[in-house]
Amino acid sequence: MAIKRIPIDSVIVGMYLCGIDQSWLNTPFLLHRFPIKTQTDINKLKTCGILAIDIDTERGIDVPPPPAPIALEDQGAP
């Protein structure tokens, strides 16, 4: 398993949730291992006050890589 903890604001549909930063008793979720299928799933996590989740990148998608930096052309000296 490739487990990764990410902030709740980085969660996207298609990820596989395998843990949260709270007890399951404090959430409406019976299980804390399930695929994130809709934006509604993400909204429910946020309304529970969850700040970070653990994702399994082998069972769902990973956090997208940051965009590549844009190369600036050397303008030379004026």
Secondary structure in CASP SS format (residue, H / E / C, confidence):
PFRMAT SS
TARGET T0000
AUTHOR 0000-0000-0000
METHOD secondary structure of the structure
MODEL  1
M C 1.00
A C 1.00
I E 1.00
K E 1.00
R E 1.00
I E 1.00
P E 1.00
I H 1.00
D H 1.00
S H 1.00
V C 1.00
I C 1.00
V C 1.00
G C 1.00
M C 1.00
Y E 1.00
L E 1.00
C E 1.00
G E 1.00
I E 1.00
D C 1.00
Q C 1.00
S C 1.00
W H 1.00
L H 1.00
N H 1.00
T C 1.00
P C 1.00
F C 1.00
L C 1.00
L C 1.00
H C 1.00
R C 1.00
F E 1.00
P E 1.00
I C 1.00
K C 1.00
T C 1.00
Q H 1.00
T H 1.00
D H 1.00
I H 1.00
N H 1.00
K H 1.00
L H 1.00
K H 1.00
T H 1.00
C C 1.00
G C 1.00
I C 1.00
L C 1.00
A E 1.00
I E 1.00
D E 1.00
I E 1.00
D E 1.00
T C 1.00
E C 1.00
R C 1.00
G C 1.00
I C 1.00
D C 1.00
V C 1.00
P C 1.00
P C 1.00
P C 1.00
P C 1.00
A C 1.00
P C 1.00
I C 1.00
A C 1.00
L C 1.00
E C 1.00
D C 1.00
Q C 1.00
G C 1.00
A C 1.00
P C 1.00
END
